Amino acid sequence: MGIANKKFKVTSKKALCHSERSEESGEGILSNAKDLFLITQMRRSAARNDIIRGCLNLQKPGFTLVEMLAALTVGTMILIVVLALYNRGQSGSAAIISKLESSRLPRELYQRIAEDLDNIAGAGQGTQIDIQNKFMDGYSAGRLEIFRNINDSKDQPQTLERIVWQSSIDPDTGLLTLYRSHSGLALEDTLLDNQKEQWQRELFVPICSGITMFKIEIPSGAETFVDRWSGENLPPAIKITLSFGQPYKTVTGIFDVPEEDKLIRTIAIDRTRKIGFNVPAMDANLMGDANDMNNPTDINAIGGDSLKLNEGFQDGL
């Protein structure tokens, strides 16, 4: 009996321990299941929150197609206005520069011709000027030749200096081109002319092209001019007409340019010469008294022509 009781106690203890272990293992399984459930719930909640946030982001306000088209239209209009203003400014600037350049070139040409006349014609005796004008393909073309001769030791005439200004038709453009030539014993550029042959010094150098009129005249009176001159006597002055304007054809078949496009300059040959002034003689007995109130020709007088003069000013105003 005692042995049996001991075996029963041992068996009961083992059963109790096994039951306790079973309870502990069951609680562990329940705990793991709860943790797994919580983790699953948290993951589902996180996924749900992500979906909600995504939906909220999709619902944020953005640009519609109409708004984008309107913005592009406004931007294009502003760009067109800016480009139009820029092109207008560029065209205005180009017009001003072209106007300045168009007047600068004739001034330089006139200045160079005047310097040639002063250097040769004003040097003294032996100077001669020849002027010719003719029409080339309907355009007025002129030729100015200035030269000075000296006598050598054998009393033979030698050309000291010779300058020619001549216009000719350019076959490429069909307009006139102005040329200049310098030759003679006197060298224009000592450094360069010493290295040239005699025939190279006499070559015509183009100065400018696109000329529609180059005319040289000599004043022979108050309103009259001659287009030819030759001889030892020098003319008092030279009138040069130069133009780059658009030509038009006249009824005679020649080309002419409008008067406002003609650039005219009169160059005196000898600027140091004495100029005589002729004062017309007047009879003192025929001259009226400026202080005479009865003189109708006095503009300060009351009545007479002074009223007509005032009426003219009033009509002009």
C-alpha positions, 0 to 999 in steps of 0.5 A, spaced: 500 500 500 505 504 501 509 503 495 502 504 491 501 510 495 508 513 493 507 511 486 500 515 486 503 521 488 509 521 483 504 520 478 499 525 480 505 530 481 507 528 474 500 529 471 500 536 475 506 538 472 504 536 465 498 540 466 501 546 468 506 546 462 500 545 458 496 551 461 503 555 460 504 552 452 496 554 451 497 561 454 503 562 449 499 560 443 494 565 445 499 570 446 502 569 439 495 569 436 493 575 439 500 579 437 499 576 430 492 579 430 494 585 432 500 586 427 495 584 422 490 589 424 496 594 424 498 593 417 491 593 415 490 600 418 496 602 415 494 600 408 487 603 409 491 610 411 495 610 405 489 609 401 485 614 404 491 619 403 492 617 396 485 619 395 486 625 399 492 627 394 488 626 388 482 630 390 487 636 391 486 642 386 490 643 380 490 646 373 485 644 368 486 644 360 482 650 359 486 654 364 493 651 361 490 654 354 488 660 357 495 661 360 499 659 354 495 664 350 496 670 354 504 668 354 504 668 347 500 675 346 505 678 351 511 675 347 508 677 340 508 684 343 515 684 346 517 682 339 513 687 336 516 693 340 523 690 339 523 690 332 520 697 331 526 699 336 531 695 331 528 698 325 528 705 328 535 705 330 537 702 323 533 708 320 537 713 324 544 709 323 542 709 315 540 716 315 547 718 318 551 714 314 548 716 308 550 723 309 557 721 312 560 718 306 558 724 301 561 729 306 568 725 306 568 725 299 567 732 298 572 733 303 577 729 300 576 733 293 576 739 296 583 737 299 586 735 292 584 742 290 587 745 295 593 741 295 594 742 287 590 748 285 593 752 291 600 751 290 601 756 284 603 756 277 602 750 272 596 748 275 590 746 270 583 743 271 579 739 266 572 738 267 568 733 263 561 730 263 557 725 259 551 720 260 553 713 261 547 708 260 543 714 262 546 716 268 550 723 269 557 721 270 563 726 271 570 727 270 575 731 274 582 732 272 587 736 277 594 736 275 600 741 275 606 741 271 614 743 272 620 744 267 626 740 269 633 741 268 632 741 260 626 745 260 621 740 258 615 739 262 614 734 267 607 732 271 609 733 278 602 731 280 596 728 277 589 727 280 583 724 277 576 723 279 572 719 275 565 715 275 564 709 271 558 704 270 559 698 274 557 692 270 555 688 276 550 693 279 548 697 273 550 704 277 556 708 277 562 707 281 567 713 283 574 712 282 580 716 284 587 716 281 594 719 283 600 719 279 606 724 277 613 725 280 610 727 287 609 721 291 602 721 295 604 715 300 612 715 300 612 708 304 608 705 299 609 708 293 616 707 293 615 699 292 610 700 286 612 701 279 610 707 275 604 703 272 601 701 279 601 708 281 596 710 275 591 705 277 584 707 279 582 706 286 574 705 287 572 709 292 564 708 293 559 705 289 551 705 288 552 712 285 546 715 281 549 722 279 556 725 279 556 731 276 561 737 276 559 744 273 563 751 273 559 757 275 559 762 269 554 767 272 549 768 277 544 762 275 548 759 269 553 753 269 558 750 264 559 742 264 566 743 261 572 746 262 579 746 260 585 751 259 591 754 264 586 759 267 583 756 273 575 756 274 573 760 280 569 755 283 567 748 282 560 745 283 559 738 285 552 734 285 552 727 288 546 723 289 545 716 292 537 716 291 533 712 287 533 714 280 527 715 275 527 715 267 525 722 264 522 723 257 528 724 254 531 717 256 536 719 261 536 718 269 535 723 274 534 723 281 529 727 286 532 734 288 531 732 295 536 726 294 541 731 290 547 733 295 550 739 292 557 743 294 560 748 291 568 748 292 572 754 291 579 753 288 583 759 291 580 760 298 586 765 299 584 770 293 582 777 294 574 777 293 572 784 290 565 787 292 561 791 288 557 796 291 552 799 287 552 807 287 546 810 289 544 818 289 543 821 295 538 826 293 533 820 291 533 817 297 528 818 302 528 820 309 527 815 314 524 820 319 520 823 314 512 821 316 510 823 309 514 818 306 510 812 304 516 807 303 518 808 310 515 802 314 515 805 320 511 811 318 503 811 320 499 809 314 502 808 307 505 801 306 506 799 313 499 798 314 500 793 308 506 790 311 502 789 318 496 786 314 501 781 311 503 779 317 496 778 320 494 774 314 500 770 315 499 769 322 
